[in-house]
Amino acid sequence: MGTSTKKYLPYLLLLLLSVPLYFIDIADLHAWGDDFAQYIKEAQNIGHGRPFYLSNYIFNKYNTNYAPPQYPPGFPLLLAPVIKNWGLSFRAMYYFNSFLATCLLFVLFAYFRKYAGIVASVCLAVLVCYSGRVIDLKGNVLADIPCLIFVTLYLWQRNMEQHSRRSIALLILFAVLAIQMRSQAFFLIVAEGIFLLLVFIKTSVQEKKIVVRKTLFLSLYIIAGVVTVNLFLNKVIFYSPLSTTDFYKNIIDEVLSKDLINVAEGSMTYLLKTISAFFYFKTYDGFSKAAVFFITSIGLTFGITGFIVNISKRLALDDIFFAVMCVVILFFPGRDERYFLPAVPILFYYCYTTFKIILPAITSVKGRGIAIIITLIYLVSGFGYFEKSSAELSYGGIPKHNDLVALQYISEHVADSDIVAFSKPRMLTLFTNKRSMNISWQISLDMNKKVFDSMHVKYMLVLDGIDDGYFKEYLREVQRPVDSIRIYEGYILYSLRH
């Protein structure tokens, strides 16, 4: 085999390994929820030359656990060409997600290649990309995977030994793109600031005087560059009259109002569950279930051990970023497991670190052979899950026939100026283009009525089985509807006022 062939063989192998991604979670329906609807609506606006934030979703300032007024425009920008060419086709968007997952596979390989050999790097990239939680996210139109791509690119570039002006520009670009995909990527800059402070303290203690070395300026350049570019994008290019600052401020204020020690102690189990989720497959077969439990337990143990080993040997941005993401999960336990996704490549690197330490003690077999065997066992244990994900989504999805009929009725019978209260308002605006908002379960029913009255909310839509309990209680206890109509199976539209 020639040198050139050997050079490109890993990339050809990764390309081959990406093929199943184009057969898993490809369907014409989308799982319930409506984060996806806001991304698609913003992509539609961008594709048709409208301001991205005009979605008809009305932000309820009292319900800060639900969603901000708009999402960052990064993912909608990526999605806009797909929407413009194929319209509201979930199948087309899932194929696009598969392409993004393929890109992730190559980016992960580049990141792991900094620490491991070719075979181990390929295996680690496959393990992350085919983990159950990442595959779940591939089957949803969400910004998590593209955010992970740019966070991983940032960490890959940040681990370079030398940093030129071009390298610094790339770091700023990757961080900005990650933040424009998902706001939580800003924790990269938080980690960068902590890293800067720790390096400064460590150097000053070693030298027994205050020392400002050139290496510290790298972090300063990055922080200043990322903050400046993001401010310019948010205030000029992608300006929105509705700021998301209050949304995040309310979340932080809610956490700070509690006993932080008790919050962290109570969330420790959730943190371990969150970390474990990225080794886990949903499977019901007895043998596979046992294998998955074993893999999950080993993965969690190896990950924690690897973290301890690494922080005892070095001071690296990766470790600080991982710790920051763990702290976020501890103090914001109500968030979904996917909030931890940006730190997952580091988690798998920790597992590799532990594996590399204990392997010589238990076997004389070369590490690459063991890595391949572990990867195969992991993928085989998830075969039932992959097989199920490859089937057409036939339940728990939208829009099915009853959804289309009900949404079409709302499109035709609700005026553009009227507001519909619904538990999935962004989904409603996507399919009907009508104005919609959510109720707030954080305040009293009477307070909700004052909010609805002040905004002249005219309708309330209730869908059986979809977070309808609080809505029904509101209709029963506070505001009797003046009229109602069962639009179609499961859907009831209540008129709150004439």
WOFENCOR-V520427 format. One record per residue. N is the residue number from 0. RES is the residue in three letters. OMEGA is omega as a letter, one per 30 degrees, with the letter a starting at -180 (NA if undefined). BURIAL is # if it has 16 or more other C-alpha atoms within 10 Angstrom, else .. D_CENTER is the distance of its C-alpha to the mean C-alpha in whole Angstrom. Layout:
# WOFENCOR-V520427
N:RES:OMEGA:BURIAL:D_CENTER
N:RES:OMEGA:BURIAL:D_CENTER
This chain:
# WOFENCOR-V520427
0:MET:a:.:41
1:GLY:l:.:41
2:THR:a:.:39
3:SER:l:.:37
4:THR:l:.:36
5:LYS:a:.:35
6:LYS:a:.:33
7:TYR:a:.:31
8:LEU:l:.:31
9:PRO:a:#:28
10:TYR:l:.:26
11:LEU:l:.:28
12:LEU:l:.:27
13:LEU:l:#:23
14:LEU:l:.:24
15:LEU:a:.:26
16:LEU:l:.:23
17:SER:a:#:21
18:VAL:l:.:23
19:PRO:a:.:22
20:LEU:a:#:18
21:TYR:l:#:20
22:PHE:a:#:22
23:ILE:l:#:19
24:ASP:l:#:17
25:ILE:a:#:19
26:ALA:l:#:20
27:ASP:l:#:22
28:LEU:l:#:20
29:HIS:l:#:16
30:ALA:l:#:15
31:TRP:a:#:16
32:GLY:l:#:14
33:ASP:l:#:14
34:ASP:a:#:11
35:PHE:a:#:11
36:ALA:a:#:15
37:GLN:l:#:14
38:TYR:a:#:12
39:ILE:l:#:15
40:LYS:l:#:18
41:GLU:l:#:17
42:ALA:l:#:17
43:GLN:a:#:21
44:ASN:l:#:22
45:ILE:a:#:21
46:GLY:a:#:23
47:HIS:l:.:26
48:GLY:l:.:26
49:ARG:l:.:26
50:PRO:a:#:24
51:PHE:a:#:20
52:TYR:a:#:20
53:LEU:a:#:23
54:SER:a:#:21
55:ASN:l:#:23
56:TYR:a:#:21
57:ILE:a:#:23
58:PHE:l:#:21
59:ASN:a:#:22
60:LYS:l:#:23
61:TYR:a:#:24
62:ASN:a:#:20
63:THR:l:#:18
64:ASN:a:#:16
65:TYR:a:#:15
66:ALA:l:#:14
67:PRO:l:#:15
68:PRO:l:#:17
69:GLN:l:#:15
70:TYR:l:#:12
71:PRO:a:#:13
72:PRO:a:#:14
73:GLY:a:#:13
74:PHE:l:#:11
75:PRO:l:#:14
76:LEU:l:#:16
77:LEU:a:#:15
78:LEU:a:#:16
79:ALA:l:#:19
80:PRO:l:.:21
81:VAL:l:#:20
82:ILE:a:#:21
83:LYS:a:.:24
84:ASN:a:.:25
85:TRP:l:.:24
86:GLY:a:.:24
87:LEU:a:#:22
88:SER:l:.:21
89:PHE:l:#:18
90:ARG:l:#:20
91:ALA:a:#:20
92:MET:l:#:16
93:TYR:l:#:16
94:TYR:l:#:18
95:PHE:l:#:16
96:ASN:l:#:13
97:SER:l:#:15
98:PHE:l:#:17
99:LEU:l:#:13
100:ALA:l:#:13
101:THR:l:#:17
102:CYS:l:#:16
103:LEU:l:#:14
104:LEU:a:#:17
105:PHE:l:#:19
106:VAL:l:#:17
107:LEU:l:#:16
108:PHE:l:#:20
109:ALA:l:#:21
110:TYR:a:#:19
111:PHE:a:#:21
112:ARG:l:#:24
113:LYS:a:.:25
114:TYR:a:.:25
115:ALA:l:#:26
116:GLY:a:.:29
117:ILE:a:#:28
118:VAL:l:#:28
119:ALA:a:#:26
120:SER:l:#:23
121:VAL:a:#:23
122:CYS:a:#:23
123:LEU:l:#:20
124:ALA:l:#:18
125:VAL:a:#:19
126:LEU:l:#:18
127:VAL:a:#:14
128:CYS:a:#:14
129:TYR:l:#:16
130:SER:a:#:14
131:GLY:a:#:14
132:ARG:l:#:10
133:VAL:l:#:9
134:ILE:l:#:12
135:ASP:a:.:11
136:LEU:l:#:8
137:LYS:l:#:10
138:GLY:l:#:12
139:ASN:l:#:10
140:VAL:a:#:10
141:LEU:a:#:7
142:ALA:a:#:6
143:ASP:a:#:3
144:ILE:l:#:7
145:PRO:l:#:9
146:CYS:l:#:7
147:LEU:l:#:8
148:ILE:a:#:11
149:PHE:l:#:12
150:VAL:l:#:12
151:THR:l:#:14
152:LEU:l:#:16
153:TYR:a:#:17
154:LEU:l:#:17
155:TRP:a:#:19
156:GLN:a:#:21
157:ARG:a:#:22
158:ASN:l:.:23
159:MET:a:.:26
160:GLU:a:.:30
161:GLN:a:.:31
162:HIS:l:#:29
163:SER:l:.:31
164:ARG:l:.:30
165:ARG:a:.:29
166:SER:l:.:26
167:ILE:l:#:26
168:ALA:l:#:25
169:LEU:l:#:22
170:LEU:l:#:21
171:ILE:a:#:21
172:LEU:a:#:19
173:PHE:l:#:17
174:ALA:l:#:15
175:VAL:l:#:16
176:LEU:l:#:14
177:ALA:a:#:11
178:ILE:l:#:12
179:GLN:l:#:12
180:MET:l:#:9
181:ARG:a:#:7
182:SER:a:.:10
183:GLN:l:#:9
184:ALA:l:#:10
185:PHE:l:#:13
186:PHE:l:#:13
187:LEU:a:#:15
188:ILE:l:#:18
189:VAL:l:.:18
190:ALA:l:#:18
191:GLU:l:#:21
192:GLY:l:#:23
193:ILE:l:#:23
194:PHE:l:#:24
195:LEU:a:#:27
196:LEU:a:.:28
197:LEU:l:.:29
198:VAL:l:#:30
199:PHE:a:#:32
200:ILE:a:#:34
201:LYS:a:.:34
202:THR:a:#:36
203:SER:l:.:38
204:VAL:a:.:39
205:GLN:a:.:40
206:GLU:a:.:42
207:LYS:l:.:43
208:LYS:a:.:43
209:ILE:a:.:40
210:VAL:l:#:39
211:VAL:a:.:37
212:ARG:a:.:36
213:LYS:a:.:35
214:THR:l:.:32
215:LEU:a:.:31
216:PHE:l:.:31
217:LEU:l:#:28
218:SER:l:#:25
219:LEU:l:.:27
220:TYR:a:.:27
221:ILE:a:#:23
222:ILE:a:#:23
223:ALA:a:.:25
224:GLY:a:#:24
225:VAL:l:#:20
226:VAL:a:#:21
227:THR:a:.:24
228:VAL:l:.:22
229:ASN:l:#:19
230:LEU:l:.:22
231:PHE:a:.:24
232:LEU:a:.:21
233:ASN:a:.:20
234:LYS:a:.:24
235:VAL:a:.:26
236:ILE:a:.:24
237:PHE:a:.:21
238:TYR:l:.:23
239:SER:l:#:22
240:PRO:l:.:25
241:LEU:a:.:22
242:SER:l:.:21
243:THR:a:#:18
244:THR:a:.:19
245:ASP:l:.:21
246:PHE:a:#:18
247:TYR:l:#:16
248:LYS:l:.:20
249:ASN:l:#:21
250:ILE:l:.:18
251:ILE:l:.:19
252:ASP:l:.:23
253:GLU:l:.:22
254:VAL:a:.:21
255:LEU:l:.:24
256:SER:a:.:26
257:LYS:l:.:26
258:ASP:a:.:27
259:LEU:l:.:25
260:ILE:l:.:27
261:ASN:l:.:27
262:VAL:a:#:23
263:ALA:l:#:22
264:GLU:a:.:25
265:GLY:a:.:23
266:SER:a:#:20
267:MET:l:#:21
268:THR:l:.:21
269:TYR:l:#:17
270:LEU:l:#:16
271:LEU:l:.:18
272:LYS:l:.:17
273:THR:l:#:13
274:ILE:a:#:14
275:SER:a:#:16
276:ALA:a:#:14
277:PHE:l:#:13
278:PHE:a:#:16
279:TYR:l:#:17
280:PHE:l:#:18
281:LYS:a:#:19
282:THR:a:#:23
283:TYR:l:.:26
284:ASP:a:.:28
285:GLY:a:.:30
286:PHE:a:.:31
287:SER:l:#:27
288:LYS:l:#:26
289:ALA:l:.:28
290:ALA:l:#:27
291:VAL:l:#:23
292:PHE:l:#:24
293:PHE:a:.:26
294:ILE:l:#:23
295:THR:l:#:21
296:SER:l:.:24
297:ILE:a:.:24
298:GLY:l:#:21
299:LEU:a:#:20
300:THR:l:.:24
301:PHE:a:#:24
302:GLY:l:#:21
303:ILE:l:#:22
304:THR:l:#:25
305:GLY:l:#:24
306:PHE:l:#:22
307:ILE:l:.:26
308:VAL:a:.:28
309:ASN:a:#:26
310:ILE:l:.:26
311:SER:a:.:30
312:LYS:a:.:30
313:ARG:l:.:29
314:LEU:a:.:27
315:ALA:l:#:24
316:LEU:l:#:21
317:ASP:a:#:19
318:ASP:l:#:20
319:ILE:l:#:20
320:PHE:l:#:16
321:PHE:a:#:15
322:ALA:l:.:18
323:VAL:a:#:16
324:MET:l:#:13
325:CYS:l:#:15
326:VAL:l:#:17
327:VAL:l:#:14
328:ILE:a:#:13
329:LEU:a:#:17
330:PHE:l:#:18
331:PHE:a:#:15
332:PRO:a:#:15
333:GLY:a:.:14
334:ARG:a:.:10
335:ASP:l:.:8
336:GLU:a:#:8
337:ARG:l:#:5
338:TYR:l:#:5
339:PHE:a:#:8
340:LEU:a:#:6
341:PRO:a:#:8
342:ALA:a:#:11
343:VAL:l:#:11
344:PRO:l:#:14
345:ILE:l:#:16
346:LEU:a:#:16
347:PHE:l:#:17
348:TYR:l:#:20
349:TYR:l:#:21
350:CYS:l:#:22
351:TYR:l:#:24
352:THR:l:#:26
353:THR:l:#:27
354:PHE:a:#:28
355:LYS:a:.:30
356:ILE:a:.:32
357:ILE:a:.:33
358:LEU:a:.:33
359:PRO:a:.:37
360:ALA:a:.:38
361:ILE:a:.:37
362:THR:l:.:38
363:SER:l:.:40
364:VAL:a:.:38
365:LYS:a:.:36
366:GLY:a:#:32
367:ARG:l:.:31
368:GLY:l:.:33
369:ILE:a:.:31
370:ALA:l:#:28
371:ILE:a:#:28
372:ILE:l:.:30
373:ILE:l:.:27
374:THR:l:#:24
375:LEU:l:.:26
376:ILE:a:#:27
377:TYR:a:#:23
378:LEU:l:#:23
379:VAL:l:.:26
380:SER:l:#:25
381:GLY:a:#:22
382:PHE:l:.:24
383:GLY:l:#:24
384:TYR:l:#:21
385:PHE:a:#:20
386:GLU:l:.:24
387:LYS:a:.:22
388:SER:a:#:19
389:SER:l:#:22
390:ALA:l:.:24
391:GLU:l:.:23
392:LEU:a:#:21
393:SER:a:.:24
394:TYR:l:.:23
395:GLY:a:.:21
396:GLY:l:.:20
397:ILE:g:#:21
398:PRO:l:#:23
399:LYS:a:.:26
400:HIS:a:.:29
401:ASN:l:.:30
402:ASP:a:#:26
403:LEU:l:.:28
404:VAL:a:#:31
405:ALA:a:#:30
406:LEU:l:#:28
407:GLN:l:.:31
408:TYR:l:.:33
409:ILE:l:#:31
410:SER:a:#:31
411:GLU:a:.:35
412:HIS:l:.:36
413:VAL:a:#:34
414:ALA:a:.:35
415:ASP:a:.:32
416:SER:a:.:33
417:ASP:l:.:33
418:ILE:l:#:29
419:VAL:l:#:28
420:ALA:a:#:26
421:PHE:a:#:24
422:SER:l:#:21
423:LYS:a:#:19
424:PRO:a:#:20
425:ARG:l:#:18
426:MET:a:#:18
427:LEU:a:#:22
428:THR:a:#:22
429:LEU:a:#:21
430:PHE:a:#:23
431:THR:a:#:26
432:ASN:l:#:26
433:LYS:a:#:27
434:ARG:a:#:26
435:SER:l:#:24
436:MET:a:#:23
437:ASN:l:#:22
438:ILE:l:#:24
439:SER:l:#:24
440:TRP:l:.:24
441:GLN:a:.:24
442:ILE:a:.:28
443:SER:l:.:31
444:LEU:l:#:32
445:ASP:l:.:35
446:MET:l:.:32
447:ASN:l:#:30
448:LYS:l:#:33
449:LYS:l:.:34
450:VAL:a:#:31
451:PHE:l:#:31
452:ASP:a:.:35
453:SER:a:.:34
454:MET:l:.:32
455:HIS:l:.:35
456:VAL:a:#:32
457:LYS:a:#:34
458:TYR:l:#:32
459:MET:a:#:30
460:LEU:l:#:28
461:VAL:l:#:28
462:LEU:a:#:27
463:ASP:l:.:28
464:GLY:a:.:25
465:ILE:l:.:22
466:ASP:a:.:22
467:ASP:a:.:26
468:GLY:a:.:28
469:TYR:l:.:27
470:PHE:l:#:28
471:LYS:l:.:31
472:GLU:l:.:32
473:TYR:a:#:32
474:LEU:a:.:34
475:ARG:a:.:37
476:GLU:a:.:37
477:VAL:a:.:37
478:GLN:l:.:37
479:ARG:l:.:39
480:PRO:l:#:38
481:VAL:a:.:41
482:ASP:l:.:40
483:SER:l:.:38
484:ILE:l:.:37
485:ARG:a:.:36
486:ILE:l:#:34
487:TYR:a:#:33
488:GLU:l:.:32
489:GLY:a:.:30
490:TYR:l:#:30
491:ILE:l:#:32
492:LEU:a:#:33
493:TYR:l:#:34
494:SER:a:#:36
495:LEU:a:#:36
496:ARG:a:.:39
497:HIS:NA:.:42
